[in-house]
């Protein structure tokens, strides 16, 4: 929602869908849909914009780990007195 993207100042820096397609094919070297089927777009810098150099295609698992609210929980055992 807005608070997670626009509210944080995160913007889409591509001028058009064709601009994005050119980035995917030219910069990332992806020429066939099959190469990215089942993958998701991920921002490398989670606080950065959707722009060239800050995007990659990853699995859902990798993408879910690159979130502001995903923190590893430690299994800390304490002794009872």
N, C-alpha and C positions, 0 to 999 in steps of 0.2 A: 504494500500500500504506500501511499504518499510519504508517510513518516519514515519509511525504510529506504526510500530512494530520493525523490525530489526534496523531501524535508531535510535530507542530509546533504543536499547539493549535488547528488549523483545525476549525471545527464547522459543522454545518448548523443555522441559527437558525430555520428554519421549523418550526412545531409539527406540521404534517401536510401531506400531499400537497395537500389542499384549500387550505391556507394558501399554499402555493407557487403553485397555480393562480390564486388571487385576486391575488397579486403580479404574475404574468405578464399577466393580463388587465387589471387595474385600473391598476397602476403603469406597466407597460411598454406598455400599450395594444394588446396582441396579442390579437386576437379570433378569428383563423382559424389553424389549424395550418399552412396553406400559407405564411403570413408567416414562419415560422421553419423550414420544411422544409429540411433539409440544413445547418442551423446548429448550433453547439454552445454550451453554457453556459460563460461565461468569468468569472472573478473579476477585477474591475478592479484591486484591490489583491491581488496574488498571495499576500500573507501574511495577508490578511483572511479572515473567515468567509464562508460562503454565507449571505448575508442581503440584505434589501432595501437598495438603494443601492450594492451592491458586485457586482452581476451584470449581465451583458449577453449577448446572443446574437451570435456572431461566426462567421466562416468558420473552417475547420480551420487554414488558414494563419496567421491572426491568433492563434488560440488557441495554436498551437505556438510562436509567437514570445514569448508571455507566460508563459514558464517560467523557473524558477530556473536551470536549466542551459543555457539558450540564450544564448550569448554570441556576439557577432559576432567573426569572425576577421579580422584585418587581413592583407592581402597585403603583407608587408614584404619588400622586396628588399635584400639586402646585397651589397656588393662583396667579391669574394674577393681576398685580398692577393696 
